[in-house]
């Protein structure tokens, strides 16, 4: 985040110009069968109402736009199943903790609030344009201890890439002197083309994100005054200033295509 103005946590950090080729040991692939035995948690139900939507802060969607968001939620829920298999397998291979998997689908109300906010701030856009740009309707969080973080991110992101998920965003803010710390990445799934987000955290950075969540939500409301936004940003900066930076985290860069295909989880 940058201080003083409305920001998002997806600001793209400058990546290094050299990216080391990541290799995936064949021994790791033997654990793929294990993930198939894991049950899939029930997905959140999508909204089906055809009426207009009204939210806080004067946000609204007319009946037509509201129906389009509902249809988008339905498509995202269907597309999530093979994506979730990939992410759970990558977590298992790397020893990551999969945080909040039951919340992997953004709720219909939260999506509508995000779409309505974008339409209000950018009236030249339409609902189709806004929906096409969404990156976090499907989202996951992987977490490692500080000492395992950098290697974990390298391997997990290389696996996702090897399984055909295109890297669309790589926002590495570990090197910032203030504001949000973490690594937020965007991906596009093969076959469905569904965009999804994967956040890579340590316990400390994830805790800071949770502590500042309500401050962040208030900051991005259109009704929040500039003075209040500045105050909220300062409070968030103070929390993230205490988060340790894992060795090498600030140099993490997007995955490169593997030299050889990597077997994909059978559930795909």
C-alpha positions as semicolon CSV with decimal commas, in nm:
position;residue;x (nm);y (nm);z (nm)
1;X;0,000;0,000;0,000
2;X;0,110;0,355;-0,051
3;X;0,034;0,603;0,225
4;X;-0,229;0,871;0,204
5;X;-0,448;0,748;-0,082
6;X;-0,686;0,468;-0,150
7;X;-0,480;0,168;-0,244
8;X;-0,513;-0,200;-0,311
9;X;-0,298;-0,477;-0,188
10;X;-0,222;-0,589;-0,539
11;X;0,030;-0,325;-0,641
12;X;0,280;-0,500;-0,864
13;X;0,634;-0,487;-0,731
14;X;0,932;-0,468;-0,963
15;X;1,074;-0,813;-1,011
16;X;1,435;-0,895;-1,074
17;X;1,546;-0,925;-1,433
18;X;1,701;-1,263;-1,379
19;X;1,491;-1,557;-1,278
20;X;1,653;-1,880;-1,174
21;X;1,505;-2,192;-1,330
22;X;1,319;-2,385;-1,066
23;X;1,346;-2,758;-1,063
24;X;1,096;-2,996;-0,913
25;X;1,232;-3,315;-0,769
26;X;1,056;-3,627;-0,900
27;X;1,031;-3,762;-0,546
28;X;0,788;-3,485;-0,461
29;X;0,543;-3,605;-0,723
30;X;0,479;-3,927;-0,532
31;X;0,261;-3,737;-0,287
32;X;0,007;-3,637;-0,553
33;X;-0,205;-3,944;-0,487
34;X;-0,244;-3,839;-0,125
35;X;-0,425;-3,518;-0,210
36;X;-0,686;-3,710;-0,407
37;X;-0,793;-3,879;-0,085
38;X;-0,870;-3,540;0,070
39;X;-1,236;-3,447;0,065
40;X;-1,340;-3,129;-0,108
41;X;-1,499;-2,886;0,135
42;X;-1,842;-2,762;0,031
43;X;-1,827;-2,449;-0,183
44;X;-2,014;-2,138;-0,087
45;X;-2,350;-2,098;-0,254
46;X;-2,385;-1,832;-0,520
47;X;-2,658;-1,573;-0,509
48;X;-2,949;-1,630;-0,746
49;X;-3,166;-1,324;-0,699
50;X;-3,274;-1,128;-1,008
51;X;-3,356;-0,801;-0,830
52;X;-3,137;-0,496;-0,793
53;X;-2,871;-0,506;-0,521
54;X;-2,810;-0,242;-0,257
55;X;-2,507;-0,228;-0,030
56;X;-2,351;0,001;0,228
57;X;-2,218;0,342;0,139
58;X;-2,479;0,397;-0,131
59;X;-2,346;0,119;-0,354
60;X;-2,601;-0,034;-0,592
61;X;-2,633;-0,267;-0,890
62;X;-2,935;-0,262;-1,118
63;X;-3,123;-0,587;-1,180
64;X;-2,939;-0,665;-1,504
65;X;-2,591;-0,610;-1,357
66;X;-2,686;-0,799;-1,043
67;X;-2,791;-1,101;-1,250
68;X;-2,462;-1,093;-1,440
69;X;-2,266;-1,103;-1,115
70;X;-2,474;-1,398;-0,996
71;X;-2,399;-1,584;-1,320
72;X;-2,030;-1,508;-1,278
73;X;-2,035;-1,650;-0,925
74;X;-2,190;-1,972;-1,055
75;X;-1,919;-2,010;-1,319
76;X;-1,644;-1,941;-1,067
77;X;-1,779;-2,205;-0,830
78;X;-1,770;-2,467;-1,105
79;X;-1,422;-2,366;-1,224
80;X;-1,280;-2,376;-0,871
81;X;-1,281;-2,753;-0,832
82;X;-0,979;-2,836;-1,054
83;X;-0,803;-2,519;-0,939
84;X;-0,848;-2,625;-0,578
85;X;-0,692;-2,964;-0,656
86;X;-0,384;-2,793;-0,797
87;X;-0,346;-2,559;-0,500
88;X;-0,399;-2,831;-0,238
89;X;-0,143;-3,051;-0,411
90;X;0,112;-2,769;-0,423
91;X;0,052;-2,708;-0,052
92;X;0,103;-3,074;0,030
93;X;0,423;-3,100;-0,175
94;X;0,580;-2,794;-0,014
95;X;0,457;-2,847;0,342
96;X;0,249;-2,529;0,334
97;X;-0,046;-2,464;0,559
98;X;-0,356;-2,391;0,350
99;X;-0,525;-2,105;0,533
100;X;-0,899;-2,043;0,509
101;X;-0,966;-2,295;0,233
102;X;-1,336;-2,288;0,321
103;X;-1,342;-1,922;0,213
104;X;-1,180;-1,983;-0,125
105;X;-1,487;-1,847;-0,306
106;X;-1,556;-1,479;-0,253
107;X;-1,912;-1,437;-0,131
108;X;-2,169;-1,300;-0,378
109;X;-2,228;-0,996;-0,159
110;X;-1,857;-0,917;-0,138
111;X;-1,821;-0,951;-0,515
112;X;-2,117;-0,723;-0,573
113;X;-1,971;-0,463;-0,340
114;X;-1,643;-0,478;-0,531
115;X;-1,813;-0,452;-0,871
116;X;-2,040;-0,170;-0,759
117;X;-1,745;0,022;-0,615
118;X;-1,553;-0,010;-0,941
119;X;-1,853;0,106;-1,145
120;X;-1,901;0,405;-0,916
121;X;-1,536;0,507;-0,931
122;X;-1,507;0,441;-1,306
123;X;-1,845;0,517;-1,467
124;X;-1,698;0,468;-1,814
125;X;-1,680;0,094;-1,742
126;X;-1,961;-0,159;-1,761
127;X;-2,024;-0,469;-1,552
128;X;-1,879;-0,703;-1,815
129;X;-1,550;-0,513;-1,819
130;X;-1,529;-0,515;-1,440
131;X;-1,605;-0,888;-1,413
132;X;-1,343;-0,970;-1,678
133;X;-1,079;-0,790;-1,469
134;X;-1,159;-0,963;-1,139
135;X;-0,871;-1,171;-1,005
136;X;-0,984;-1,282;-0,660
137;X;-1,332;-1,432;-0,693
138;X;-1,144;-1,758;-0,633
139;X;-0,858;-1,716;-0,386
140;X;-0,625;-1,916;-0,164
141;X;-0,359;-1,853;0,098
142;X;-0,048;-2,067;0,150
143;X;0,163;-2,012;0,461
144;X;0,509;-2,131;0,565
145;X;0,735;-2,054;0,863
146;X;0,992;-1,786;0,787
147;X;1,274;-2,036;0,730
148;X;1,077;-2,239;0,473
149;X;0,902;-1,949;0,305
150;X;1,123;-1,865;0,008
151;X;1,181;-2,225;-0,104
152;X;0,812;-2,299;-0,050
153;X;0,701;-2,013;-0,272
154;X;0,950;-2,105;-0,544
155;X;0,833;-2,467;-0,558
156;X;0,460;-2,400;-0,523
157;X;0,455;-2,134;-0,793
158;X;0,665;-2,352;-1,025
159;X;0,418;-2,637;-0,981
160;X;0,117;-2,419;-1,056
161;X;0,288;-2,293;-1,370
162;X;0,388;-2,642;-1,478
163;X;0,026;-2,757;-1,453
164;X;-0,079;-2,498;-1,709
165;X;-0,185;-2,209;-1,484
166;X;-0,065;-1,884;-1,640
167;X;0,093;-1,628;-1,408
168;X;-0,098;-1,299;-1,458
169;X;0,013;-1,095;-1,155
170;X;0,310;-1,099;-0,920
171;X;0,285;-0,837;-0,647
172;X;0,584;-0,877;-0,418
173;X;0,577;-0,612;-0,145
174;X;0,827;-0,771;0,093
175;X;1,087;-0,512;-0,001
176;X;0,876;-0,209;0,088
177;X;0,980;0,022;0,366
178;X;0,618;0,070;0,475
179;X;0,274;-0,074;0,416
180;X;0,148;-0,423;0,337
181;X;0,402;-0,707;0,335
182;X;0,342;-1,029;0,150
183;X;0,326;-1,182;-0,196
184;X;-0,004;-1,167;-0,384
185;X;-0,014;-1,353;-0,714
186;X;-0,271;-1,387;-0,990
187;X;-0,325;-1,686;-1,219
188;X;-0,544;-1,797;-1,508
189;X;-0,654;-2,161;-1,505
190;X;-0,632;-2,378;-1,817
191;X;-0,955;-2,493;-1,982
192;X;-1,193;-2,268;-1,784
193;X;-0,982;-1,952;-1,811
194;X;-1,091;-1,863;-1,457
195;X;-0,870;-1,607;-1,285
196;X;-0,769;-1,684;-0,928
197;X;-0,546;-1,539;-0,658
198;X;-0,288;-1,710;-0,441
199;X;-0,142;-1,521;-0,147
200;X;0,188;-1,645;-0,003
201;X;0,235;-1,557;0,364
202;X;0,429;-1,621;0,682
203;X;0,241;-1,647;1,013
204;X;0,342;-1,289;1,101
205;X;0,240;-1,135;0,769
206;X;-0,091;-1,321;0,768
207;X;-0,164;-1,206;1,123
208;X;-0,091;-0,847;1,023
209;X;-0,326;-0,879;0,728
210;X;-0,605;-1,004;0,954
211;X;-0,545;-0,734;1,213
212;X;-0,565;-0,458;0,951
213;X;-0,853;-0,604;0,748
214;X;-1,127;-0,380;0,887
215;X;-0,905;-0,074;0,848
216;X;-0,843;-0,167;0,485
217;X;-1,214;-0,225;0,417
218;X;-1,303;0,117;0,558
219;X;-1,021;0,282;0,366
220;X;-1,144;0,163;0,027
221;X;-1,507;0,273;0,072
222;X;-1,597;0,559;-0,162
223;X;-1,756;0,743;0,133
224;X;-1,431;0,752;0,336
225;X;-1,280;1,101;0,341
226;X;-0,918;1,161;0,229
227;X;-0,819;1,261;0,583
228;X;-0,964;0,943;0,727
229;X;-0,796;0,733;0,457
230;X;-0,461;0,884;0,552
231;X;-0,522;0,801;0,916
232;X;-0,621;0,443;0,833
233;X;-0,311;0,397;0,619
234;X;-0,085;0,513;0,901
235;X;-0,242;0,259;1,137
236;X;-0,185;-0,021;0,886
237;X;0,174;0,087;0,825
238;X;0,247;0,061;1,197
239;X;0,121;-0,299;1,209
240;X;0,315;-0,418;0,904
241;X;0,634;-0,246;1,020
242;X;0,669;-0,519;1,286
243;X;0,655;-0,807;1,034
244;X;0,995;-0,978;0,977
245;X;1,104;-1,028;0,615
246;X;1,211;-1,390;0,541
247;X;1,553;-1,423;0,382
248;X;1,525;-1,383;0,006
249;X;1,153;-1,301;0,012
250;X;1,204;-0,956;-0,141
251;X;1,373;-1,117;-0,444
252;X;1,105;-1,374;-0,523
253;X;1,004;-1,353;-0,889
254;X;0,746;-1,520;-1,115
255;X;0,800;-1,883;-1,220
256;X;0,958;-1,976;-1,550
257;X;0,821;-2,250;-1,770
258;X;0,965;-2,591;-1,674
259;X;1,206;-2,762;-1,907
260;X;0,990;-3,075;-1,907
261;X;0,619;-3,132;-1,840
262;X;0,523;-3,211;-1,483
263;X;0,245;-3,468;-1,426
264;X;-0,079;-3,303;-1,315
265;X;-0,304;-3,427;-1,036
266;X;-0,534;-3,699;-1,168
267;X;-0,846;-3,518;-1,044
268;X;-0,814;-3,260;-1,321
